C-alpha cells in the first residue's frame, strides 16, 4: 500500500473512536477545535514523506515499496543516526513539539521484536511471528501508533495484585480460543486520539500473582470498550502571542479498557511475569533515544532566541550575557554530542541496533537536570517584557501602534513589532502554558530523573576505574 497523504491520514481517523474532551463526546477528532490542532500537527510526518527536501530522510525504499523510515528496524549506527535526524527534523517543523505518532510506536515494536525473539528461543513461546505480522501491517499501511504503558498504579507502594481494587493496572480478566479480554486504565497516553493503533505494554517488573498484569498487545483506537478521556491542559491563543501553541498540539489521554477483546494474533505477552520488566526496560532504551533526539530543536532555540534577543536589547557585549550564552551553547552541544554518541556506540542484539543505554540516560539526565536553569538564563537575557508587553491589538490600532513603535523599538532599528514577536516566542517556551507543559515533560516524560540515574548506576562498568584506583594506591587483592 502506498504511503498515506496528510489528507488520507486525517480521513482515516473518522472511525467512530470513543473520545471525550472536557466531558463532551468528540464525534470527529479531525474537526474538533483542540484535538484537530493535534491532528494537523501529527500530519507533519505524512507531509514530510510526500515530496520536498525531507522525503529522502523520511522514506526508505523496501522490498514492498517505499515506507516510513520510522519503521526501518535499525541494523547499525548509521540507521540510528538517520532515525535521530528524522525525529529532530520533524520536531523542528513542529515548532519544538515532537510529532510522536510513529516515533513512539516503532520504539515499542523494536522492543517487542527483541523480547519476543528471546522468549521464543528461551521458553518455546510463539510470539515473534505475531509481532512481525503486526509490524508489517503497520509498516505497509503507514499507520500511526500510540503506546499505552503507564498504569494508573493506585498505591505505588504496592504491586499490581496487592491494590485495593484489581484494575489500577491493566490486566487480562479472561481468555478463550479467540483471544484475551482487557480491563483497567493507562495514563499519559500520548497521541492516542489521533493514532490508528495502541500498543499496550507493561510498566514495571512483575512477580508471582501478577500473571494477569503481564500483558502486551495491540488494540485499534476504535476498539469496542476502549474510551479515551483527553487532558484539558493548554490553550492555543492567537499566532502573535502564541506562535507555537496556536499551530501545534499533542494530546494525551486517560485510556480506559472496559473488557476490550484482543484476538490472539495481537497478543505479544500473556502471563510471562519474568519478562514484563525486561520488555518495559527495552522499550525505554529506544524511547529515551527518541527523547534526546526530539529535545535538540528546543535547546537550539534557547540559543538562537537568546542570542537574537541580546542583539535586540543591545546587550550582546555584556560579559554576564555572553557567560549565559556560552552556558546555553554548552548545554545544547553536549546534548547533541551525546545523542550522536549513543547511536555510534550501539550494541547489536539479534541483528537489531540498540542505542548505548548508559549514554542515552546520561544525555536525558543532562537535559532534565539542566532544563530549569536554562530557562532562567533565557528569561534573564530577554527581560520582563516576556509577560508585560502590549498585544497584537495594540500594534494594529493606528494611534496605539504608533506609541508602541515609538517606545518599544529595539537596537539597530528593529521594529517594536519584531521585538515583541521574539519576546512572545521566548515567552512561549519559558513562561506560558506551553512552557509549563515542556517543563513537566523534561522531568517526567520517558521516565523520571531517578529512573535515569538508576539506569546509569546499573549500566556503568566501574571495574576498570576501581582497578586503576587500586593500582595507584598500591592496594593488593
Phi, psi and omega per residue, in radians:
X1 nan 2.369 -3.127
X2 -1.183 2.835 3.079
X3 -1.040 2.437 3.129
X4 -1.239 2.500 2.971
X5 -1.424 2.846 3.060
X6 -0.969 -0.670 3.138
X7 -1.176 -0.713 3.113
X8 -1.157 -0.671 3.086
X9 -1.030 -0.840 -3.118
X10 -1.114 -0.738 3.138
X11 -1.098 -0.592 -3.086
X12 -1.206 -0.266 -3.126
X13 -1.496 -0.110 3.111
X14 -1.548 1.312 -2.953
X15 -2.254 0.274 3.083
X16 1.439 0.243 3.117
X17 -1.046 2.638 -3.047
X18 -1.730 1.770 -3.066
X19 -2.219 2.425 3.087
X20 -2.181 2.396 3.077
X21 -2.258 2.083 -3.099
X22 0.880 0.792 3.042
X23 1.445 -0.075 -3.093
X24 -1.916 2.424 3.071
X25 -1.179 2.512 3.138
X26 -1.858 1.986 -3.092
X27 -1.313 -0.648 -3.075
X28 -2.467 1.874 -3.071
X29 -1.126 -0.463 -3.110
X30 -1.284 -0.401 -3.086
X31 -1.770 -0.121 -3.113
X32 -1.235 2.410 -3.050
X33 -1.074 -0.507 3.120
X34 -1.734 -0.910 -3.113
X35 -1.162 -0.567 3.084
X36 -1.057 -0.564 3.062
X37 -1.121 -0.702 3.090
X38 -1.154 -0.629 3.084
X39 -1.121 -0.810 3.110
X40 -1.054 -0.707 3.107
X41 -1.096 -0.787 -3.129
X42 -1.110 -0.505 -3.119
X43 -1.130 -0.201 3.077
X44 -0.950 -0.727 3.140
X45 -1.052 -0.650 3.139
X46 -1.351 -0.599 3.096
X47 -1.137 -0.694 -3.119
X48 -1.089 -0.528 -3.077
X49 -1.449 -0.114 -3.067
X50 -2.003 1.483 3.063
X51 1.345 3.077 3.105
X52 1.415 -3.140 -3.036
X53 -1.213 -0.345 -3.064
X54 -1.536 -0.160 -3.028
X55 -1.090 -0.719 -3.106
X56 -1.056 -0.637 3.100
X57 -1.310 -0.618 -2.984
X58 -1.489 -0.302 -2.979
X59 -2.186 2.491 3.064
X60 -2.091 2.423 3.054
X61 -1.549 2.114 -3.119
X62 -2.083 -3.098 -3.096
X63 -1.128 -0.398 3.135
X64 -1.882 0.276 -3.139
X65 1.932 -3.116 -3.111
X66 -1.184 2.515 3.062
X67 -2.571 2.863 -3.086
X68 -1.081 2.357 3.119
X69 -1.030 -0.480 3.110
X70 -0.960 -0.578 -3.105
X71 -1.461 -0.080 3.117
X72 -1.285 2.022 3.131
X73 -1.219 2.075 -3.026
X74 -1.124 2.281 -3.115
X75 -1.906 -0.150 -3.109
X76 -2.883 3.138 -3.114
X77 -1.102 -0.637 -3.130
X78 -1.085 -0.687 3.083
X79 -1.073 -0.710 3.130
X80 -1.181 -0.664 3.109
X81 -1.127 -0.699 3.110
X82 -1.200 -0.644 3.084
X83 -1.105 -0.780 3.104
X84 -1.058 -0.747 3.139
X85 -1.111 -0.658 3.108
X86 -1.152 -0.776 3.114
X87 -1.067 -0.763 3.136
X88 -1.098 -0.778 -3.112
X89 -1.138 -0.778 3.126
X90 -1.084 -0.704 3.127
X91 -1.167 -0.656 3.091
X92 -1.090 -0.753 3.079
X93 -1.142 -0.459 3.113
X94 -1.511 0.272 3.072
X95 1.187 0.604 -3.110
X96 1.435 -0.006 3.100
X97 -1.747 2.138 -3.101
X98 -1.065 2.558 3.131
X99 -1.397 -0.956 2.889
X100 1.337 -0.124 -3.038
X101 -1.251 -0.310 3.036
X102 -2.101 -0.428 -3.112
X103 -1.044 -0.979 -3.024
X104 -1.214 -0.663 -3.138
X105 -1.133 -0.697 3.121
X106 -1.302 -0.520 2.972
X107 -0.945 -0.797 3.140
X108 -1.167 -0.712 -3.135
X109 -1.122 -0.679 3.089
X110 -1.092 -0.770 3.123
X111 -1.096 -0.733 3.137
X112 -1.117 -0.675 3.070
X113 -0.980 -0.836 -3.063
X114 -1.200 -0.797 -3.093
X115 -1.242 -0.681 3.113
X116 -1.111 -0.735 3.107
X117 -1.058 -0.741 3.127
X118 -1.130 -0.832 -3.121
X119 -1.089 -0.765 -3.130
X120 -1.076 -0.706 -3.110
X121 -1.249 -0.695 -3.019
X122 -1.584 -0.519 -3.022
X123 -2.128 -0.059 3.088
X124 1.399 0.257 3.057
X125 -1.283 3.105 -3.092
X126 -2.332 0.866 -3.069
X127 -1.503 -0.591 -3.018
X128 -1.025 -0.741 3.081
X129 -1.023 -0.617 3.104
X130 -1.176 -0.765 3.123
X131 -1.049 -0.795 -3.118
X132 -1.113 -0.705 3.138
X133 -1.125 -0.739 3.124
X134 -1.198 -0.716 3.086
X135 -0.996 -0.807 -3.140
X136 -1.138 -0.640 3.082
X137 -1.048 -0.797 -3.131
X138 -1.233 -0.769 -3.129
X139 -1.098 -0.865 -3.031
X140 -1.256 -0.402 3.105
X141 -1.782 0.086 3.035
X142 0.988 0.863 -3.007
X143 -1.542 2.730 3.001
X144 -1.679 2.385 -3.044
X145 -2.271 2.259 2.975
X146 -1.710 2.875 3.087
X147 -2.216 2.149 3.068
X148 -1.806 1.755 -3.096
X149 -2.040 -0.769 -2.977
X150 -1.368 1.959 3.081
X151 -1.301 2.753 -3.133
X152 -1.209 -0.439 2.880
X153 1.374 -0.574 -3.118
X154 1.154 -2.143 3.086
X155 -1.393 1.885 -3.043
X156 -1.239 -0.193 3.060
X157 -1.422 -0.048 -3.111
X158 -2.135 2.717 3.098
X159 -1.395 3.069 -3.079
X160 -0.990 -0.744 -3.049
X161 -1.457 -0.046 -3.106
X162 -1.857 0.161 -3.081
X163 -1.319 2.866 3.125
X164 -1.041 -0.772 2.980
X165 -2.233 2.677 -2.902
X166 -1.339 -0.073 -3.004
X167 -1.776 0.253 3.045
X168 -1.226 -0.328 2.982
X169 -2.127 2.486 3.110
X170 -1.119 2.380 -3.057
X171 -2.509 2.846 3.019
X172 -1.543 2.085 -3.117
X173 -1.709 -0.337 3.075
X174 -2.877 2.853 3.071
X175 -2.666 2.651 3.119
X176 -2.551 -2.876 -3.083
X177 -1.122 -0.366 -3.086
X178 -1.609 -0.473 -3.122
X179 2.821 -2.730 -3.110
X180 -2.002 2.865 3.072
X181 -2.128 2.227 -3.086
X182 -1.789 2.514 3.026
X183 -2.505 2.540 3.132
X184 2.300 -2.885 -3.096
X185 -2.564 2.560 2.998
X186 -2.049 2.663 -3.117
X187 -2.167 2.867 -3.122
X188 1.073 0.547 -3.095
X189 -1.381 1.752 -3.069
X190 -1.291 2.556 3.077
X191 0.979 0.287 -3.082
X192 -1.144 -0.591 -3.101
X193 -1.137 -0.441 -3.081
X194 -2.182 0.506 3.003
X195 -1.815 2.830 3.053
X196 -1.581 -0.638 -3.084
X197 -2.239 2.662 3.063
X198 -2.193 2.061 3.077
X199 -1.554 2.214 3.113
X200 -1.699 2.192 3.122
X201 -2.206 2.669 2.997
X202 -1.216 2.695 -3.051
X203 -1.838 -0.112 -3.010
X204 -2.824 3.076 2.980
X205 -1.138 2.563 3.103
X206 -2.117 2.727 3.126
X207 -2.271 -2.960 3.133
X208 -1.048 2.317 -3.090
X209 1.658 -0.170 -3.119
X210 -1.760 0.281 -3.021
X211 -0.957 -0.697 -3.117
X212 -1.155 -0.369 -3.100
X213 -1.615 -0.239 3.137
X214 -1.466 1.379 -3.031
X215 -2.374 2.427 2.984
X216 -2.362 2.381 -3.083
X217 -2.883 3.128 3.106
X218 -2.229 2.379 -3.070
X219 -2.285 2.290 3.041
X220 -1.094 2.577 -3.098
X221 -1.124 -0.345 3.125
X222 -1.844 0.395 -3.113
X223 -1.102 2.441 3.055
X224 -1.020 2.335 3.136
X225 1.609 -0.121 3.127
X226 -1.676 2.173 3.141
X227 -2.180 2.357 3.107
X228 -2.037 2.110 3.077
X229 -1.862 2.013 -2.995
X230 -1.344 2.566 2.904
X231 -1.146 2.497 3.101
X232 -1.758 0.192 -3.012
X233 -1.277 2.446 2.997
X234 1.700 2.551 3.068
X235 -2.242 2.619 -3.076
X236 -1.558 -0.857 -3.126
X237 1.203 -2.950 -3.122
X238 -1.606 2.885 -3.016
X239 -1.185 -0.546 3.135
X240 -1.140 -0.807 -3.081
X241 -1.540 -0.415 -3.113
X242 -2.314 1.252 -3.039
X243 -1.102 -0.399 3.121
X244 -1.678 -1.011 -3.007
X245 -1.161 -0.342 3.090
X246 -1.253 -0.289 -3.085
X247 -2.133 -0.274 -3.017
X248 -2.303 2.415 -3.069
X249 -2.726 2.499 2.980
X250 -2.208 2.320 -3.120
X251 -1.691 2.524 2.960
X252 -2.160 2.697 -3.117
X253 -2.404 2.690 2.764
X254 -1.423 2.023 -2.966
X255 -1.882 1.991 -2.950
X256 -1.934 2.264 3.139
X257 -1.910 1.904 3.132
X258 -1.932 1.506 -3.128
X259 0.995 0.987 3.110
X260 -1.476 2.156 -3.132
X261 -1.484 2.288 -3.133
X262 -2.169 2.046 3.130
X263 -1.148 2.696 -3.028
X264 -1.015 -0.593 -3.110
X265 -1.158 -0.208 3.104
X266 -1.894 0.235 3.120
X267 -1.820 2.177 -3.037
X268 -2.037 -0.104 3.009
X269 -2.799 2.394 -3.097
X270 -2.676 1.522 3.067
X271 1.692 -0.048 -3.124
X272 -1.449 1.391 -3.014
X273 -1.020 -0.610 -3.104
X274 -1.193 -0.273 -3.113
X275 -1.844 -0.048 -3.137
X276 -1.132 -0.828 3.112
X277 -1.095 -0.860 3.091
X278 -1.011 -0.619 3.102
X279 -1.178 -0.787 3.110
X280 -1.035 -0.758 -3.115
X281 -1.169 -0.725 -3.112
X282 -1.157 -0.679 3.051
X283 -1.042 -0.790 -3.110
X284 -1.127 -0.569 3.125
X285 -1.027 -0.661 3.072
X286 -1.404 -0.713 -2.991
X287 -1.237 -0.546 3.068
X288 -1.253 -0.487 3.016
X289 -1.160 -0.723 3.005
X290 -1.020 -0.735 -3.092
X291 -1.069 -0.887 -3.093
X292 -1.197 -0.436 3.074
X293 -1.230 -0.714 -3.093
X294 -1.441 -0.157 3.046
X295 -1.364 -0.308 -2.999
X296 -1.065 -0.779 3.105
X297 -1.072 -0.586 -3.114
X298 -1.201 -0.808 -3.119
X299 -1.223 -0.542 3.036
X300 -1.143 -0.646 3.108
X301 -1.151 -0.643 3.049
X302 -0.934 -0.773 -3.113
X303 -1.195 -0.914 -3.047
X304 -1.117 -0.783 -3.114
X305 -1.201 -0.653 3.134
X306 -1.175 -0.748 3.124
X307 -1.075 -0.819 -3.127
X308 -1.119 -0.695 3.132
X309 -1.189 -0.606 3.070
X310 -1.095 -0.665 3.055
X311 -1.124 -0.847 -3.133
X312 -1.035 -0.674 -3.101
X313 -1.457 -0.094 3.124
X314 1.251 0.494 -3.061
X315 -2.111 0.264 -3.055
X316 -1.107 -0.451 -3.122
X317 -1.519 -0.125 -3.136
X318 -1.183 2.336 -3.064
X319 -1.064 -0.713 -3.096
X320 -1.189 -0.517 3.093
X321 -1.254 -0.771 3.101
X322 -1.104 -0.608 3.069
X323 -1.065 -0.810 -3.136
X324 -1.178 -0.681 3.104
X325 -1.131 -0.681 3.102
X326 -1.085 -0.690 3.135
X327 -1.220 -0.678 3.088
X328 -1.129 -0.720 3.094
X329 -1.084 -0.765 3.126
X330 -1.088 -0.758 3.117
X331 -0.999 -0.802 -3.116
X332 -1.239 -0.752 -3.069
X333 -1.218 -0.634 3.089
X334 -1.099 -0.765 3.128
X335 -1.081 -0.777 -3.138
X336 -1.107 -0.789 -3.125
X337 -1.101 -0.706 -3.123
X338 -1.248 -0.568 3.082
X339 -1.108 -0.800 3.100
X340 -1.125 -0.707 -3.132
X341 -1.124 -0.641 3.109
X342 -1.068 -0.624 3.081
X343 -1.252 -0.793 -3.083
X344 -1.162 -0.511 -3.135
X345 -1.682 0.431 -3.105
X346 -1.098 2.785 3.026
X347 -2.021 2.695 -3.122
X348 -1.743 2.268 3.085
X349 -2.286 2.001 -3.130
X350 0.893 0.705 3.091
X351 1.388 0.102 -3.124
X352 -1.968 2.312 3.124
X353 -1.405 2.211 3.129
X354 -1.995 2.175 3.126
X355 -0.973 2.577 3.133
X356 -1.044 2.069 -2.977
X357 -1.151 -0.785 -3.107
X358 -1.087 -0.794 -3.108
X359 -1.144 -0.728 3.105
X360 -1.017 -0.790 -3.090
X361 -1.242 -0.595 3.055
X362 -1.147 -0.703 3.101
X363 -1.085 -0.795 -3.141
X364 -1.154 -0.679 3.100
X365 -1.140 -0.723 3.088
X366 -1.022 -0.786 3.136
X367 -1.124 -0.871 -3.011
X368 -1.178 -0.745 -3.066
X369 -1.360 -0.347 3.113
X370 -1.694 -0.069 -2.952
X371 -1.120 -0.862 -3.037
X372 -1.230 -0.549 3.038
X373 -1.167 -0.679 3.090
X374 -1.071 -0.742 3.089
X375 -1.020 -0.726 -3.124
X376 -1.116 -0.705 3.111
X377 -1.099 -0.759 -3.138
X378 -1.115 -0.793 3.137
X379 -1.101 -0.684 -3.116
X380 -1.118 -0.722 3.123
X381 -1.183 -0.651 -3.049
X382 -1.263 -0.856 -3.124
X383 1.793 3.053 -3.000
X384 -1.218 -0.263 3.100
X385 -1.090 -0.211 3.049
X386 -0.915 -0.613 -3.065
X387 -2.166 0.012 -3.095
X388 -2.143 0.089 -3.038
X389 -1.314 2.799 3.081
X390 -1.139 2.979 -3.054
X391 -1.806 3.046 3.081
X392 -1.104 -0.640 3.123
X393 -1.080 -0.661 3.096
X394 -1.123 -0.763 3.130
X395 -1.091 -0.631 -3.068
X396 -1.413 -0.277 3.072
X397 -1.326 2.248 -3.062
X398 -0.946 -0.865 -3.095
X399 -1.289 -0.848 -3.116
X400 -1.138 -0.686 3.128
X401 -1.051 -0.649 3.107
X402 -1.121 -0.717 3.117
X403 -1.189 -0.755 3.113
X404 -1.059 -0.764 -3.141
X405 -1.105 -0.697 -3.113
X406 -1.118 -0.714 -2.979
X407 -1.757 -0.292 -3.058
X408 -2.073 0.287 3.021
X409 -1.104 2.766 -3.048
X410 -1.897 3.012 3.123
X411 -1.034 2.585 3.102
X412 1.329 0.265 3.121
X413 1.393 0.239 3.099
X414 -1.182 2.381 -3.078
X415 -1.208 2.721 3.058
X416 -1.067 -0.640 3.130
X417 -1.056 -0.797 3.140
X418 -1.205 -0.636 3.088
X419 -1.090 -0.753 3.138
X420 -1.206 -0.591 3.079
X421 -1.082 -0.750 3.111
X422 -1.183 -0.699 3.067
X423 -1.010 -0.751 -3.115
X424 -1.180 -0.619 3.068
X425 -1.112 -0.779 3.132
X426 -1.167 -0.672 3.062
X427 -1.062 -0.689 -3.139
X428 -0.996 -0.673 -3.065
X429 -1.685 -0.057 -3.129
X430 -2.277 -0.329 -2.928
X431 -2.497 0.307 -3.134
X432 -2.135 -3.091 3.033
X433 -0.967 -0.745 3.132
X434 -1.086 -0.701 3.111
X435 -1.114 -0.727 3.088
X436 -1.107 -0.689 3.084
X437 -1.036 -0.847 3.137
X438 -1.115 -0.648 -3.126
X439 -1.152 -0.687 3.092
X440 -1.197 -0.705 3.064
X441 -1.011 -0.697 -3.123
X442 -1.015 -0.648 -3.092
X443 -1.491 -0.723 -2.928
X444 -1.932 -0.452 -3.062
X445 -1.167 2.524 3.140
X446 1.075 0.379 3.123
X447 1.895 2.653 -3.053
X448 -1.363 2.931 3.054
X449 -1.031 -0.715 3.139
X450 -1.134 -0.640 3.092
X451 -1.122 -0.674 3.120
X452 -1.145 -0.762 3.132
X453 -1.125 -0.694 3.130
X454 -1.107 -0.680 3.119
X455 -1.171 -0.735 3.105
X456 -1.052 -0.788 3.125
X457 -1.045 -0.739 -3.099
X458 -1.247 -0.648 -3.007
X459 -1.475 -0.490 -3.008
X460 -1.267 2.331 3.085
X461 -1.551 1.758 -3.095
X462 -1.462 -0.198 -3.009
X463 -0.978 -0.830 -3.134
X464 -1.056 -0.706 3.141
X465 -1.175 -0.686 3.108
X466 -1.119 -0.774 3.137
X467 -1.112 -0.633 3.112
X468 -1.142 -0.752 3.103
X469 -1.076 -0.721 3.108
X470 -1.096 -0.713 -3.112
X471 -1.116 -0.792 3.139
X472 -1.186 -0.567 3.137
X473 -1.460 -0.066 -3.112
X474 1.063 0.696 3.086
X475 -1.623 2.195 -3.125
X476 -1.764 2.337 3.055
X477 -1.281 nan nan
